Amino acid sequence: MANCLAPLRKSRHSHSGHSKWPNPPYPTEISTHTDIVDTRHKTEAKALFDARIGENGLDPSLAIYTNMADGPDPQPVGLVSDLIAGRTRAILVIDNCPPDLHGRLSDLCRSPESLLSLITVEYDIREDQPEGTDVYSLEPSSTDLVDKLVRHRFPEISPVDARTVAESSDGNARVAIALAGTIGKNDTIASISDQDLFKRLFQQRNDPNESLLFSAQALSLVYSYQGEDVSYGNQSELFILGALIGKSPQEMFRSSVELQQRDLVQKRGVWRAVLPHAIANRLAAAALESIPVAEIEARLIEGAPARLQKSFSRRLGYLGSSREAKAIVTQWLGSAGRLGDVAHLDDLNRQMFKNVAPVVPEDTLSALERALANPKDAESVAKCGSYVNLLRSLVLVQFAEKYGIRKMGV
């Protein structure tokens, strides 16, 4: 139950004033961060039904749980319809619930004849949540809380090492436990480098494996990947990622499985992701250093499906400290670059622009200024206006002191 340490707070996306859990009149969505919670353990939902935690816990006898990653049968929509028809009182908990499914279930559960309550768990909650949904967000644990957890689970390690583990985990209890598990008897990590800490967490108690490390770097170049298709061709994401390092789809599949066994890859249906992000970002930055940029562009942009292009751009958005990532994004945002004509981007490139905007904010602003300096029509100005709103919330506030706010005439 380690991940229950992550505090739960009501999100700014919430649409109702209700904050107590028992028999919630509105569907409820729990927003988690992929590098905080491993939903396989169902700890977020369990805590809501545990009478030992807080007050007014939910009645566990009413709970019906499923994880969409397991391909449930019957599917939730059919089950909800049957429960409503039977006038059955229940609390549904749907893990890994995508937004469209949450919306459909929310509409059903709020119908007048329904006696159902709905709780869904999902990552990366977006702005477009259905009306009548309360959204709660799981935040990272405090360093002190993780420190206590490590001392409790590993009483044999020193207080200094426990504190080092807690500080290195960045509030992630799962990472802290994995790292603490690498400390042997009469061992210490109090004074080792960040690189050595990373090696401990990646290798754990296994022998060094350079081949697995290269696979992990390639897999980390994208935010997520399809982890089951081992066919050859540009529709297989394992094929595309493996080609970057000269490995077959089958070899990449085996590497993905081994990383999952080390708790460094999480599974969600056919989808996989290298997590936590602190590790994935470091691996991705290393991949950008060791794989020629031309090869990455050819595989992940020019010849890749739209989903993989978008996923690569999303990873780049986390790599603001990477020189190679900045170079790629700078080229994209140049006047002749892929994202340079901001006012006339299609849906795919518009999303990619939003993903990479924080990497080089100065170039992002310059791209917008070019579009607004000589707008061709009112529609172009309107499109850029939506970008400005995004940048104000995601970029300009963060970089205001460093760059200042530049007037862009909108």
C-alpha positions as a Markdown table, in Angstrom:
| # | Residue | x | y | z |
|---|---|---|---|---|
| 1 | Met | 0.0 | 0.0 | 0.0 |
| 2 | Ala | 3.0 | 2.3 | -0.4 |
| 3 | Asn | 1.5 | 4.4 | -3.1 |
| 4 | Cys | -1.4 | 5.4 | -0.8 |
| 5 | Leu | 1.2 | 7.8 | 0.6 |
| 6 | Ala | 0.5 | 10.1 | -2.3 |
| 7 | Pro | -1.8 | 12.9 | -1.1 |
| 8 | Leu | -5.1 | 13.4 | -2.7 |
| 9 | Arg | -6.3 | 16.9 | -3.4 |
| 10 | Lys | -9.3 | 18.3 | -5.2 |
| 11 | Ser | -8.5 | 19.5 | -8.7 |
| 12 | Arg | -9.3 | 22.9 | -10.1 |
| 13 | His | -11.2 | 21.0 | -12.8 |
| 14 | Ser | -13.9 | 20.0 | -10.3 |
| 15 | His | -17.4 | 21.0 | -11.2 |
| 16 | Ser | -19.3 | 20.5 | -8.0 |
| 17 | Gly | -18.9 | 21.6 | -4.4 |
| 18 | His | -19.0 | 18.2 | -2.9 |
| 19 | Ser | -15.8 | 17.0 | -1.3 |
| 20 | Lys | -16.9 | 14.0 | 0.8 |
| 21 | Trp | -16.7 | 10.6 | -0.6 |
| 22 | Pro | -19.7 | 8.6 | 0.7 |
| 23 | Asn | -22.2 | 7.9 | -2.0 |
| 24 | Pro | -21.0 | 10.7 | -4.2 |
| 25 | Pro | -23.8 | 12.3 | -6.2 |
| 26 | Tyr | -21.5 | 13.1 | -9.0 |
| 27 | Pro | -19.2 | 10.8 | -11.0 |
| 28 | Thr | -15.7 | 11.2 | -9.6 |
| 29 | Glu | -12.4 | 11.0 | -11.5 |
| 30 | Ile | -9.0 | 10.5 | -9.8 |
| 31 | Ser | -6.1 | 12.1 | -11.8 |
| 32 | Thr | -2.9 | 10.3 | -11.2 |
| 33 | His | 0.6 | 10.9 | -12.4 |
| 34 | Thr | 2.2 | 8.0 | -14.2 |
| 35 | Asp | 5.4 | 8.3 | -12.2 |
| 36 | Ile | 3.6 | 8.3 | -8.9 |
| 37 | Val | 1.1 | 5.4 | -9.0 |
| 38 | Asp | 1.2 | 1.9 | -10.4 |
| 39 | Thr | -2.5 | 1.2 | -10.9 |
| 40 | Arg | -2.0 | -2.6 | -11.0 |
| 41 | His | -2.0 | -2.4 | -7.2 |
| 42 | Lys | -5.4 | -0.5 | -7.1 |
| 43 | Thr | -4.2 | 1.4 | -4.0 |
| 44 | Glu | -5.9 | 4.7 | -4.8 |
| 45 | Ala | -9.3 | 3.0 | -5.0 |
| 46 | Lys | -8.6 | 0.7 | -2.0 |
| 47 | Ala | -7.9 | 3.7 | 0.2 |
| 48 | Leu | -11.4 | 5.1 | -0.4 |
| 49 | Phe | -13.0 | 2.0 | 1.0 |
| 50 | Asp | -10.6 | 1.5 | 4.0 |
| 51 | Ala | -12.2 | 2.5 | 7.3 |
| 52 | Arg | -8.8 | 2.9 | 8.8 |
| 53 | Ile | -8.0 | 5.9 | 6.5 |
| 54 | Gly | -9.7 | 9.2 | 7.2 |
| 55 | Glu | -13.4 | 9.5 | 7.8 |
| 56 | Asn | -16.6 | 8.5 | 6.0 |
| 57 | Gly | -15.1 | 5.7 | 4.0 |
| 58 | Leu | -17.1 | 4.1 | 1.2 |
| 59 | Asp | -18.9 | 0.8 | 1.8 |
| 60 | Pro | -16.7 | -2.0 | 0.4 |
| 61 | Ser | -19.7 | -4.3 | 0.0 |
| 62 | Leu | -21.0 | -2.0 | -2.8 |
| 63 | Ala | -17.7 | -1.9 | -4.8 |
| 64 | Ile | -17.4 | -3.3 | -8.3 |
| 65 | Tyr | -13.9 | -2.9 | -9.6 |
| 66 | Thr | -12.3 | -3.5 | -13.0 |
| 67 | Asn | -9.2 | -2.4 | -14.8 |
| 68 | Met | -9.6 | -1.6 | -18.5 |
| 69 | Ala | -6.1 | -2.8 | -19.2 |
| 70 | Asp | -7.3 | -6.3 | -18.4 |
| 71 | Gly | -10.0 | -6.3 | -21.2 |
| 72 | Pro | -13.0 | -6.9 | -18.9 |
| 73 | Asp | -16.0 | -8.9 | -20.0 |
| 74 | Pro | -18.6 | -7.7 | -19.8 |
| 75 | Gln | -17.6 | -4.2 | -20.8 |
| 76 | Pro | -18.5 | -1.4 | -18.3 |
| 77 | Val | -21.2 | 0.2 | -20.4 |
| 78 | Gly | -23.1 | -3.0 | -20.7 |
| 79 | Leu | -22.7 | -3.8 | -17.0 |
| 80 | Val | -23.9 | -0.3 | -16.0 |
| 81 | Ser | -26.9 | -0.6 | -18.2 |
| 82 | Asp | -27.8 | -4.0 | -16.6 |
| 83 | Leu | -27.3 | -2.6 | -13.1 |
| 84 | Ile | -29.5 | 0.4 | -13.8 |
| 85 | Ala | -32.2 | -1.8 | -15.3 |
| 86 | Gly | -32.1 | -4.0 | -12.1 |
| 87 | Arg | -32.2 | -1.0 | -9.8 |
| 88 | Thr | -29.0 | -2.2 | -8.2 |
| 89 | Arg | -27.1 | 0.1 | -5.8 |
| 90 | Ala | -23.3 | -0.1 | -6.4 |
| 91 | Ile | -20.1 | 1.9 | -6.6 |
| 92 | Leu | -18.2 | 1.3 | -9.8 |
| 93 | Val | -14.5 | 1.8 | -9.8 |
| 94 | Ile | -12.9 | 1.8 | -13.3 |
| 95 | Asp | -9.1 | 1.8 | -13.4 |
| 96 | Asn | -7.3 | 3.1 | -16.5 |
| 97 | Cys | -10.5 | 4.6 | -17.7 |
| 98 | Pro | -10.1 | 6.7 | -20.9 |
| 99 | Pro | -11.9 | 10.0 | -21.1 |
| 100 | Asp | -14.5 | 9.0 | -23.7 |
| 101 | Leu | -15.5 | 6.0 | -21.6 |
| 102 | His | -15.7 | 8.1 | -18.5 |
| 103 | Gly | -18.1 | 10.5 | -20.3 |
| 104 | Arg | -20.4 | 7.7 | -21.4 |
| 105 | Leu | -20.5 | 6.1 | -18.0 |
| 106 | Ser | -21.0 | 9.5 | -16.4 |
| 107 | Asp | -24.1 | 10.1 | -18.5 |
| 108 | Leu | -25.5 | 6.7 | -17.6 |
| 109 | Cys | -24.8 | 6.9 | -13.9 |
| 110 | Arg | -26.4 | 10.4 | -13.6 |
| 111 | Ser | -29.6 | 9.3 | -15.2 |
| 112 | Pro | -32.7 | 9.6 | -12.9 |
| 113 | Glu | -33.2 | 5.8 | -12.7 |
| 114 | Ser | -29.6 | 5.1 | -11.7 |
| 115 | Leu | -28.6 | 4.1 | -8.2 |
| 116 | Leu | -25.0 | 3.9 | -9.2 |
| 117 | Ser | -21.9 | 5.9 | -8.2 |
| 118 | Leu | -18.9 | 6.1 | -10.4 |
| 119 | Ile | -15.2 | 6.5 | -9.6 |
| 120 | Thr | -12.7 | 6.3 | -12.5 |
| 121 | Val | -8.9 | 6.4 | -12.3 |
| 122 | Glu | -6.9 | 7.9 | -15.2 |
| 123 | Tyr | -3.7 | 9.7 | -16.0 |
| 124 | Asp | -3.2 | 13.2 | -17.4 |
| 125 | Ile | -6.6 | 14.7 | -16.7 |
| 126 | Arg | -7.4 | 17.3 | -19.4 |
| 127 | Glu | -9.5 | 20.4 | -19.4 |
| 128 | Asp | -12.5 | 19.0 | -21.3 |
| 129 | Gln | -14.0 | 17.0 | -18.4 |
| 130 | Pro | -17.8 | 16.3 | -18.5 |
| 131 | Glu | -20.0 | 18.5 | -16.5 |
| 132 | Gly | -20.9 | 17.1 | -13.1 |
| 133 | Thr | -17.6 | 15.3 | -12.5 |
| 134 | Asp | -15.5 | 15.9 | -9.5 |
| 135 | Val | -11.8 | 15.5 | -10.3 |
| 136 | Tyr | -9.2 | 14.8 | -7.6 |
| 137 | Ser | -5.5 | 14.7 | -8.2 |
| 138 | Leu | -2.9 | 12.5 | -6.6 |
| 139 | Glu | 0.3 | 14.4 | -5.9 |
| 140 | Pro | 3.8 | 13.2 | -5.1 |
| 141 | Ser | 4.6 | 12.3 | -1.5 |
| 142 | Ser | 6.7 | 14.6 | 0.6 |
| 143 | Thr | 10.3 | 13.7 | 1.2 |
| 144 | Asp | 9.7 | 13.2 | 4.9 |
| 145 | Leu | 6.8 | 10.8 | 4.2 |
| 146 | Val | 8.9 | 8.7 | 1.8 |
| 147 | Asp | 11.8 | 8.8 | 4.3 |
| 148 | Lys | 9.5 | 7.3 | 7.0 |
| 149 | Leu | 8.3 | 4.6 | 4.5 |
| 150 | Val | 11.9 | 3.6 | 3.6 |
| 151 | Arg | 12.9 | 3.4 | 7.3 |
| 152 | His | 9.9 | 1.2 | 8.0 |
| 153 | Arg | 10.4 | -1.1 | 5.1 |
| 154 | Phe | 14.2 | -1.2 | 5.4 |
| 155 | Pro | 15.1 | -0.9 | 9.0 |
| 156 | Glu | 18.6 | -2.2 | 8.3 |
| 157 | Ile | 19.7 | 0.8 | 6.3 |
| 158 | Ser | 21.1 | 3.9 | 8.0 |
| 159 | Pro | 19.0 | 7.1 | 8.5 |
| 160 | Val | 21.4 | 8.9 | 6.2 |
| 161 | Asp | 20.9 | 6.4 | 3.4 |
| 162 | Ala | 17.1 | 6.5 | 4.0 |
| 163 | Arg | 17.1 | 10.2 | 3.6 |
| 164 | Thr | 19.3 | 10.0 | 0.4 |
| 165 | Val | 16.8 | 7.5 | -1.1 |
| 166 | Ala | 13.8 | 9.7 | -0.2 |
| 167 | Glu | 15.4 | 12.8 | -1.7 |
| 168 | Ser | 16.5 | 10.9 | -4.9 |
| 169 | Ser | 13.0 | 9.5 | -5.4 |
| 170 | Asp | 11.3 | 12.9 | -5.9 |
| 171 | Gly | 8.3 | 11.9 | -4.0 |
| 172 | Asn | 7.8 | 8.5 | -5.8 |
| 173 | Ala | 7.4 | 5.7 | -3.2 |
| 174 | Arg | 7.8 | 3.0 | -5.8 |
| 175 | Val | 11.2 | 4.4 | -6.9 |
| 176 | Ala | 12.3 | 4.8 | -3.3 |
| 177 | Ile | 11.5 | 1.2 | -2.5 |
| 178 | Ala | 13.3 | -0.1 | -5.6 |
| 179 | Leu | 16.4 | 2.1 | -4.9 |
| 180 | Ala | 16.4 | 1.1 | -1.2 |
| 181 | Gly | 16.3 | -2.5 | -2.2 |
| 182 | Thr | 19.7 | -2.2 | -3.9 |
| 183 | Ile | 21.5 | -1.2 | -0.7 |
| 184 | Gly | 23.3 | -4.3 | 0.7 |
| 185 | Lys | 24.6 | -5.0 | 4.2 |
| 186 | Asn | 27.4 | -2.6 | 5.1 |
| 187 | Asp | 26.6 | -0.7 | 2.0 |
| 188 | Thr | 25.9 | 3.1 | 1.6 |
| 189 | Ile | 24.7 | 5.4 | -1.1 |
| 190 | Ala | 25.1 | 8.7 | 0.9 |
| 191 | Ser | 27.9 | 10.1 | -1.2 |
| 192 | Ile | 27.5 | 8.4 | -4.6 |
| 193 | Ser | 26.8 | 10.4 | -7.8 |
| 194 | Asp | 23.5 | 10.9 | -9.5 |
| 195 | Gln | 24.8 | 8.6 | -12.3 |
| 196 | Asp | 25.6 | 5.8 | -9.9 |
| 197 | Leu | 22.1 | 6.2 | -8.3 |
| 198 | Phe | 20.6 | 5.9 | -11.7 |
| 199 | Lys | 22.6 | 2.7 | -12.4 |
| 200 | Arg | 21.5 | 1.2 | -9.1 |
| 201 | Leu | 17.9 | 1.9 | -9.9 |
| 202 | Phe | 18.1 | 0.6 | -13.5 |
| 203 | Gln | 20.2 | -2.5 | -12.7 |
| 204 | Gln | 18.7 | -3.1 | -9.3 |
| 205 | Arg | 20.3 | -6.5 | -8.2 |
| 206 | Asn | 20.9 | -7.7 | -11.8 |
| 207 | Asp | 24.2 | -7.7 | -13.6 |
| 208 | Pro | 25.0 | -4.8 | -16.0 |
| 209 | Asn | 23.2 | -5.3 | -19.3 |
| 210 | Glu | 24.3 | -2.8 | -22.0 |
| 211 | Ser | 21.9 | -4.3 | -24.6 |
| 212 | Leu | 18.9 | -3.8 | -22.3 |
| 213 | Leu | 20.1 | -0.3 | -21.5 |
| 214 | Phe | 20.1 | 0.6 | -25.3 |
| 215 | Ser | 16.7 | -0.9 | -25.7 |
| 216 | Ala | 15.4 | 1.2 | -22.7 |
| 217 | Gln | 16.9 | 4.3 | -24.2 |
| 218 | Ala | 15.1 | 3.7 | -27.6 |
| 219 | Leu | 11.8 | 2.9 | -25.9 |
| 220 | Ser | 12.0 | 6.0 | -23.8 |
| 221 | Leu | 12.2 | 8.3 | -26.9 |
| 222 | Val | 8.4 | 8.1 | -27.0 |
| 223 | Tyr | 6.0 | 8.8 | -24.2 |
| 224 | Ser | 4.3 | 5.4 | -24.8 |
| 225 | Tyr | 4.5 | 2.6 | -27.4 |
| 226 | Gln | 2.5 | -0.3 | -28.7 |
| 227 | Gly | 4.2 | -3.2 | -26.9 |
| 228 | Glu | 2.7 | -6.3 | -28.5 |
| 229 | Asp | 3.0 | -5.9 | -32.3 |
| 230 | Val | 6.3 | -7.7 | -33.3 |
| 231 | Ser | 5.6 | -7.5 | -37.1 |
| 232 | Tyr | 8.0 | -5.9 | -39.5 |
| 233 | Gly | 6.9 | -2.6 | -41.1 |
| 234 | Asn | 6.3 | 1.0 | -40.3 |
| 235 | Gln | 3.0 | 0.3 | -38.5 |
| 236 | Ser | 4.8 | -1.7 | -35.8 |
| 237 | Glu | 6.2 | 0.7 | -33.2 |
| 238 | Leu | 8.5 | -2.0 | -31.8 |
| 239 | Phe | 10.0 | -2.3 | -35.3 |
| 240 | Ile | 10.5 | 1.4 | -35.7 |
| 241 | Leu | 12.1 | 1.9 | -32.2 |
| 242 | Gly | 14.2 | -1.2 | -32.6 |
| 243 | Ala | 15.5 | 0.0 | -36.0 |
| 244 | Leu | 17.1 | 3.0 | -34.3 |
| 245 | Ile | 19.5 | 0.6 | -32.5 |
| 246 | Gly | 19.7 | -2.3 | -34.9 |
| 247 | Lys | 17.3 | -4.6 | -33.0 |
| 248 | Ser | 14.4 | -6.7 | -34.2 |
| 249 | Pro | 10.8 | -6.3 | -33.0 |
| 250 | Gln | 11.1 | -9.6 | -31.1 |
| 251 | Glu | 14.2 | -8.4 | -29.3 |
| 252 | Met | 12.5 | -5.1 | -28.3 |
| 253 | Phe | 9.5 | -7.1 | -27.1 |
| 254 | Arg | 11.8 | -9.2 | -24.8 |
| 255 | Ser | 13.5 | -6.1 | -23.5 |
| 256 | Ser | 10.2 | -4.5 | -22.8 |
| 257 | Val | 9.1 | -7.5 | -20.8 |
| 258 | Glu | 12.3 | -7.5 | -18.8 |
| 259 | Leu | 12.0 | -3.8 | -18.0 |
| 260 | Gln | 8.4 | -4.5 | -16.9 |
| 261 | Gln | 9.7 | -7.2 | -14.5 |
| 262 | Arg | 12.0 | -4.6 | -13.0 |
| 263 | Asp | 9.0 | -2.2 | -12.6 |
| 264 | Leu | 10.6 | 0.2 | -15.1 |
| 265 | Val | 7.8 | -0.3 | -17.7 |
| 266 | Gln | 4.1 | -0.1 | -17.0 |
| 267 | Lys | 1.5 | -2.0 | -19.1 |
| 268 | Arg | -1.9 | -0.7 | -20.1 |
| 269 | Gly | -3.6 | -3.0 | -22.5 |
| 270 | Val | -1.4 | -3.2 | -25.5 |
| 271 | Trp | 0.4 | 0.0 | -24.6 |
| 272 | Arg | 3.6 | 0.3 | -22.6 |
| 273 | Ala | 5.5 | 3.3 | -21.1 |
| 274 | Val | 8.9 | 3.5 | -19.5 |
| 275 | Leu | 8.4 | 5.0 | -16.0 |
| 276 | Pro | 8.9 | 6.9 | -13.8 |
| 277 | His | 9.5 | 9.9 | -16.0 |
| 278 | Ala | 12.7 | 10.8 | -14.1 |
| 279 | Ile | 14.2 | 7.6 | -15.4 |
| 280 | Ala | 12.6 | 7.8 | -18.9 |
| 281 | Asn | 13.7 | 11.3 | -19.4 |
| 282 | Arg | 17.3 | 10.5 | -18.6 |
| 283 | Leu | 17.2 | 7.4 | -20.9 |
| 284 | Ala | 15.7 | 9.5 | -23.7 |
| 285 | Ala | 18.3 | 12.2 | -23.3 |
| 286 | Ala | 21.0 | 9.6 | -23.6 |
| 287 | Ala | 19.4 | 8.1 | -26.7 |
| 288 | Leu | 19.4 | 11.6 | -28.3 |
| 289 | Glu | 23.1 | 11.8 | -27.6 |
| 290 | Ser | 24.0 | 8.4 | -29.1 |
| 291 | Ile | 21.6 | 8.0 | -32.1 |
| 292 | Pro | 22.2 | 10.4 | -35.1 |
| 293 | Val | 19.5 | 13.0 | -35.3 |
| 294 | Ala | 18.9 | 12.3 | -39.0 |
| 295 | Glu | 18.1 | 8.6 | -38.1 |
| 296 | Ile | 15.7 | 9.7 | -35.3 |
| 297 | Glu | 13.9 | 12.1 | -37.7 |
| 298 | Ala | 13.7 | 9.5 | -40.4 |
| 299 | Arg | 12.3 | 6.8 | -38.1 |
| 300 | Leu | 10.1 | 8.8 | -35.6 |
| 301 | Ile | 8.9 | 11.7 | -37.8 |
| 302 | Glu | 9.2 | 11.2 | -41.6 |
| 303 | Gly | 8.2 | 7.5 | -41.7 |
| 304 | Ala | 6.3 | 7.0 | -38.5 |
| 305 | Pro | 2.5 | 6.8 | -37.9 |
| 306 | Ala | 1.0 | 10.0 | -36.5 |
| 307 | Arg | 0.5 | 8.5 | -33.1 |
| 308 | Leu | 4.2 | 7.8 | -32.7 |
| 309 | Gln | 5.2 | 11.3 | -34.0 |
| 310 | Lys | 2.9 | 12.8 | -31.4 |
| 311 | Ser | 4.4 | 10.6 | -28.7 |
| 312 | Phe | 7.9 | 11.5 | -29.6 |
| 313 | Ser | 7.1 | 15.2 | -29.5 |
| 314 | Arg | 5.5 | 14.7 | -26.1 |
| 315 | Arg | 8.8 | 13.1 | -24.8 |
| 316 | Leu | 10.8 | 16.1 | -26.2 |
| 317 | Gly | 8.6 | 18.4 | -24.1 |
| 318 | Tyr | 10.1 | 16.9 | -21.0 |
| 319 | Leu | 13.7 | 17.3 | -22.2 |
| 320 | Gly | 14.3 | 21.1 | -21.8 |
| 321 | Ser | 17.8 | 20.5 | -20.4 |
| 322 | Ser | 18.9 | 18.3 | -23.3 |
| 323 | Arg | 21.0 | 20.1 | -25.9 |
| 324 | Glu | 20.0 | 17.6 | -28.6 |
| 325 | Ala | 16.3 | 18.0 | -27.8 |
| 326 | Lys | 16.6 | 21.8 | -28.0 |
| 327 | Ala | 18.3 | 21.5 | -31.3 |
| 328 | Ile | 15.5 | 19.4 | -32.8 |
| 329 | Val | 12.8 | 21.7 | -31.5 |
| 330 | Thr | 14.7 | 24.8 | -32.6 |
| 331 | Gln | 14.9 | 23.4 | -36.1 |
| 332 | Trp | 11.2 | 22.5 | -36.1 |
| 333 | Leu | 10.2 | 26.0 | -35.0 |
| 334 | Gly | 12.4 | 27.8 | -37.5 |
| 335 | Ser | 10.8 | 29.8 | -40.4 |
| 336 | Ala | 11.4 | 26.8 | -42.7 |
| 337 | Gly | 10.8 | 24.2 | -40.1 |
| 338 | Arg | 8.0 | 21.6 | -39.7 |
| 339 | Leu | 6.3 | 23.8 | -37.1 |
| 340 | Gly | 7.4 | 27.2 | -38.3 |
| 341 | Asp | 4.2 | 28.3 | -40.0 |
| 342 | Val | 2.2 | 28.3 | -36.8 |
| 343 | Ala | -1.0 | 29.7 | -38.2 |
| 344 | His | -1.4 | 26.9 | -40.8 |
| 345 | Leu | -0.6 | 23.7 | -38.9 |
| 346 | Asp | -2.8 | 20.7 | -39.2 |
| 347 | Asp | -4.2 | 18.9 | -36.2 |
| 348 | Leu | -1.2 | 16.7 | -35.8 |
| 349 | Asn | 1.4 | 19.4 | -36.0 |
| 350 | Arg | -0.6 | 21.8 | -33.9 |
| 351 | Gln | -0.6 | 19.2 | -31.1 |
| 352 | Met | 3.1 | 18.6 | -31.6 |
| 353 | Phe | 3.7 | 22.4 | -31.3 |
| 354 | Lys | 1.9 | 22.5 | -28.0 |
| 355 | Asn | 3.9 | 19.5 | -26.8 |
| 356 | Val | 7.3 | 21.0 | -27.6 |
| 357 | Ala | 6.5 | 24.7 | -26.8 |
| 358 | Pro | 8.2 | 24.7 | -23.3 |
| 359 | Val | 11.5 | 23.3 | -24.6 |
| 360 | Val | 12.7 | 26.5 | -26.3 |
| 361 | Pro | 10.3 | 29.2 | -25.2 |
| 362 | Glu | 12.2 | 32.0 | -27.0 |
| 363 | Asp | 11.9 | 30.2 | -30.3 |
| 364 | Thr | 8.2 | 29.4 | -29.6 |
| 365 | Leu | 7.5 | 33.1 | -29.1 |
| 366 | Ser | 9.5 | 33.9 | -32.3 |
| 367 | Ala | 7.3 | 31.5 | -34.3 |
| 368 | Leu | 4.2 | 33.1 | -33.0 |
| 369 | Glu | 5.5 | 36.6 | -33.7 |
| 370 | Arg | 6.2 | 35.7 | -37.3 |
| 371 | Ala | 2.6 | 34.5 | -37.7 |
| 372 | Leu | 1.2 | 37.7 | -36.2 |
| 373 | Ala | 3.5 | 40.2 | -37.8 |
| 374 | Asn | 1.8 | 39.8 | -41.2 |
| 375 | Pro | -1.3 | 37.8 | -40.7 |
| 376 | Lys | -3.0 | 36.7 | -44.0 |
| 377 | Asp | -6.5 | 36.7 | -42.6 |
| 378 | Ala | -8.5 | 36.9 | -39.4 |
| 379 | Glu | -8.7 | 33.2 | -39.1 |
| 380 | Ser | -4.9 | 33.0 | -38.8 |
| 381 | Val | -5.0 | 35.6 | -36.0 |
| 382 | Ala | -7.7 | 33.6 | -34.2 |
| 383 | Lys | -5.6 | 30.4 | -34.4 |
| 384 | Cys | -2.6 | 32.1 | -33.0 |
| 385 | Gly | -4.7 | 33.5 | -30.2 |
| 386 | Ser | -5.3 | 30.0 | -29.0 |
| 387 | Tyr | -1.6 | 29.3 | -28.9 |
| 388 | Val | -1.0 | 32.5 | -26.9 |
| 389 | Asn | -3.4 | 31.4 | -24.3 |
| 390 | Leu | -1.6 | 28.1 | -24.1 |
| 391 | Leu | 1.8 | 29.7 | -23.8 |
| 392 | Arg | 0.6 | 32.1 | -21.1 |
| 393 | Ser | -0.4 | 29.1 | -18.9 |
| 394 | Leu | 2.4 | 26.7 | -19.8 |
| 395 | Val | 5.4 | 28.7 | -20.7 |
| 396 | Leu | 5.3 | 32.5 | -20.1 |
| 397 | Val | 4.6 | 32.3 | -16.4 |
| 398 | Gln | 7.5 | 29.9 | -15.9 |
| 399 | Phe | 9.9 | 31.9 | -18.0 |
| 400 | Ala | 8.6 | 35.4 | -17.3 |
| 401 | Glu | 11.5 | 36.4 | -15.0 |
| 402 | Lys | 14.1 | 35.0 | -17.4 |
| 403 | Tyr | 12.8 | 36.3 | -20.7 |
| 404 | Gly | 10.1 | 38.9 | -19.8 |
| 405 | Ile | 6.7 | 39.0 | -21.4 |
| 406 | Arg | 6.9 | 40.3 | -25.0 |
| 407 | Lys | 4.0 | 42.1 | -26.5 |
| 408 | Met | 2.6 | 40.2 | -29.5 |
| 409 | Gly | -0.3 | 42.4 | -30.5 |
| 410 | Val | -3.1 | 40.1 | -29.5 |
